[in-house]
Amino acid sequence: MDMLAVIFVLLVLLLASTWSFARSYFLNGRLAGMQEATQEIIGGIRAHYEGAAHPAPASLVKAVEAVGSTARSASDQNSIHRYQARLWVFGDAIGTACWRRGYDACRLQMTPAEGRIRIDLSPGELRHLTTLAHLGFQKAMPNDRDIELRRFGGEQHALEAAHAVERLEQAFPEQIRSLDRCASRRALIRNWWPAERKSA
């Protein structure tokens, strides 16, 4: 009977040690896989920033160092959790760096060159401006006879065109912007479509 108890205890110890060994082997393999994938990502990041005009952000460098300094073996589940926490910080640093780089590139692309002005116009505003520009060109020609045939369709049409021209003028620097023209256009509209005429 004593021999049977000893064998049972030895069997339990064997199973426990096998379970512990398998669990440790699994944890070490999991950590090694995570570290290998991380090293591949870090290699890609270094290749991206090496020789680039802009160095890697300090937060990204710090996160890479923190991930790279992790021990190669995992004794328990807590080691995996600690490494995952560092990976979350690492992923956040990569995301922030990518967003910042994309934002800076877009801002550089969207910023007009020195001495240039960029304006956002709606299709309606652009239509009004091209029509007015064409009419102005015709008016400047000495043989123009067609200008009298083109008129605003009403006060609202005139206000929309005036607003489009104001949007264009607002894009100019203040020292060359003319406020008199804006007031003159508004006065022309008020004088041609006075309130008493509209109410009649």
C-alpha positions as CSV (number, residue, x, y, z in Angstrom):
1,M,0.0,0.0,0.0
2,D,2.9,2.3,0.8
3,M,4.5,1.6,-2.5
4,L,1.3,2.5,-4.3
5,A,1.1,5.9,-2.5
6,V,4.7,6.6,-3.4
7,I,4.1,5.8,-7.1
8,F,1.0,8.0,-7.0
9,V,2.9,10.9,-5.5
10,L,5.7,10.4,-8.0
11,L,3.2,10.3,-10.8
12,V,1.5,13.6,-9.6
13,L,4.9,15.2,-9.3
14,L,5.8,14.1,-12.8
15,L,2.6,15.5,-14.2
16,A,3.0,18.8,-12.3
17,S,6.6,19.1,-13.5
18,T,5.6,18.3,-17.1
19,W,2.8,20.8,-16.9
20,S,5.2,23.4,-15.5
21,F,7.8,22.7,-18.2
22,A,5.2,22.8,-21.0
23,R,3.7,26.1,-19.7
24,S,7.2,27.6,-19.4
25,Y,8.1,26.4,-22.9
26,F,4.8,27.9,-24.2
27,L,5.4,31.2,-22.5
28,N,9.0,31.4,-23.7
29,G,7.8,30.6,-27.2
30,R,5.1,33.2,-27.1
31,L,7.5,35.9,-25.8
32,A,10.1,34.9,-28.4
33,G,7.5,35.2,-31.2
34,M,6.4,38.6,-29.9
35,Q,10.0,39.8,-29.7
36,E,10.8,38.5,-33.2
37,A,7.8,40.3,-34.7
38,T,8.7,43.5,-32.8
39,Q,12.3,43.3,-34.0
40,E,11.1,43.1,-37.6
41,I,8.9,46.2,-37.1
42,I,11.8,48.0,-35.5
43,G,14.0,47.1,-38.4
44,G,11.5,48.6,-40.8
45,I,11.2,51.7,-38.7
46,R,15.0,52.2,-38.6
47,A,15.2,51.6,-42.4
48,H,12.5,54.2,-42.8
49,Y,14.2,56.9,-40.7
50,E,17.9,56.2,-41.5
51,G,19.1,58.7,-44.0
52,A,15.8,60.6,-43.9
53,A,15.8,64.4,-43.5
54,H,13.7,64.1,-40.3
55,P,15.0,61.9,-37.4
56,A,12.7,59.6,-35.5
57,P,10.7,61.4,-32.8
58,A,12.1,61.1,-29.2
59,S,9.0,59.3,-28.0
60,L,9.5,56.6,-30.6
61,V,13.2,56.2,-29.9
62,K,12.4,55.8,-26.2
63,A,9.6,53.2,-26.9
64,V,11.9,51.2,-29.2
65,E,14.6,51.2,-26.4
66,A,12.0,50.1,-23.8
67,V,10.8,47.2,-26.0
68,G,14.3,46.2,-27.0
69,S,15.5,46.0,-23.3
70,T,13.0,43.2,-22.4
71,A,14.5,40.0,-21.1
72,R,14.5,37.1,-23.6
73,S,12.9,34.5,-21.3
74,A,9.5,34.5,-19.6
75,S,9.0,32.8,-16.3
76,D,5.3,33.5,-15.8
77,Q,2.3,35.2,-17.4
78,N,3.2,38.5,-15.8
79,S,6.3,38.8,-18.0
80,I,4.0,38.5,-21.1
81,H,1.7,41.2,-19.6
82,R,4.7,43.5,-18.9
83,Y,5.9,43.0,-22.5
84,Q,2.4,43.7,-23.9
85,A,2.2,46.9,-21.9
86,R,5.5,48.0,-23.5
87,L,4.1,47.0,-26.9
88,W,1.1,49.2,-26.4
89,V,3.3,52.2,-25.7
90,F,5.4,51.2,-28.7
91,G,2.3,51.0,-30.9
92,D,1.0,54.3,-29.7
93,A,4.4,56.0,-30.4
94,I,4.5,54.5,-33.9
95,G,0.9,55.7,-34.6
96,T,1.7,59.2,-33.3
97,A,4.9,59.4,-35.4
98,C,3.0,58.2,-38.5
99,W,0.2,60.7,-38.0
100,R,2.6,63.5,-37.4
101,R,4.7,62.7,-40.5
102,G,1.6,62.4,-42.6
103,Y,0.2,65.6,-41.2
104,D,3.4,67.5,-41.9
105,A,3.7,66.1,-45.4
106,C,0.1,67.1,-46.2
107,R,0.5,70.5,-44.7
108,L,3.7,71.0,-46.8
109,Q,1.8,69.9,-49.9
110,M,-1.2,72.1,-49.2
111,T,0.8,75.2,-48.2
112,P,1.1,77.5,-51.2
113,A,4.5,78.4,-52.4
114,E,6.1,81.7,-51.5
115,G,4.2,84.5,-53.2
116,R,1.2,82.3,-54.0
117,I,-2.3,82.3,-52.6
118,R,-4.6,79.3,-52.3
119,I,-8.4,79.7,-52.0
120,D,-11.1,77.2,-51.3
121,L,-14.2,77.9,-53.4
122,S,-17.5,76.1,-53.8
123,P,-18.6,75.2,-57.3
124,G,-21.3,77.9,-57.2
125,E,-18.7,80.6,-56.1
126,L,-16.3,79.4,-58.8
127,R,-19.1,79.6,-61.4
128,H,-20.0,83.2,-60.4
129,L,-16.3,84.2,-60.5
130,T,-15.7,82.7,-63.9
131,T,-18.8,84.4,-65.3
132,L,-17.8,87.8,-63.8
133,A,-14.2,87.4,-65.1
134,H,-15.5,86.6,-68.6
135,L,-17.8,89.6,-68.5
136,G,-14.9,91.8,-67.3
137,F,-12.8,90.5,-70.1
138,Q,-15.5,91.4,-72.6
139,K,-15.9,94.8,-71.1
140,A,-12.2,95.5,-71.5
141,M,-12.4,94.7,-75.3
142,P,-12.9,97.8,-77.4
143,N,-15.3,96.1,-79.8
144,D,-17.7,94.7,-77.1
145,R,-21.4,94.9,-77.9
146,D,-22.7,91.9,-75.8
147,I,-22.3,93.2,-72.3
148,E,-25.7,94.9,-72.2
149,L,-27.4,91.5,-72.8
150,R,-26.1,89.9,-69.6
151,R,-27.6,91.0,-66.3
152,F,-28.1,89.6,-62.8
153,G,-31.3,87.7,-62.5
154,G,-32.2,89.4,-59.3
155,E,-31.0,90.6,-55.9
156,Q,-30.1,87.1,-54.6
157,H,-28.1,86.4,-57.8
158,A,-26.2,89.7,-57.3
159,L,-25.6,89.0,-53.6
160,E,-24.2,85.5,-54.4
161,A,-21.8,86.9,-57.0
162,A,-20.7,89.7,-54.6
163,H,-20.1,87.1,-51.9
164,A,-17.9,85.0,-54.3
165,V,-15.9,88.1,-55.2
166,E,-15.5,89.0,-51.5
167,R,-14.2,85.4,-50.8
168,L,-11.6,86.0,-53.5
169,E,-10.6,89.4,-52.1
170,Q,-10.3,88.1,-48.5
171,A,-7.5,85.8,-49.6
172,F,-5.3,88.7,-50.5
173,P,-3.0,90.2,-47.8
174,E,-4.4,93.2,-46.0
175,Q,-2.0,95.7,-47.5
176,I,-3.3,95.0,-51.0
177,R,-6.9,94.2,-50.1
178,S,-9.4,96.8,-51.2
179,L,-12.4,97.3,-48.9
180,D,-13.9,100.1,-51.0
181,R,-14.8,97.7,-53.8
182,C,-16.8,95.5,-51.4
183,A,-18.7,98.5,-50.0
184,S,-19.3,99.8,-53.6
185,R,-20.7,96.5,-54.8
186,R,-23.0,96.2,-51.8
187,A,-24.2,99.9,-52.3
188,L,-24.9,99.1,-56.0
189,I,-27.1,96.2,-54.9
190,R,-28.9,98.2,-52.2
191,N,-29.5,101.1,-54.6
192,W,-30.8,98.9,-57.4
193,W,-33.1,96.7,-55.2
194,P,-34.2,99.1,-52.4
195,A,-36.5,97.8,-49.7
196,E,-39.4,100.0,-50.8
197,R,-39.2,98.5,-54.3
198,K,-39.2,95.0,-52.9
199,S,-42.2,95.6,-50.7
200,A,-44.2,97.1,-53.5
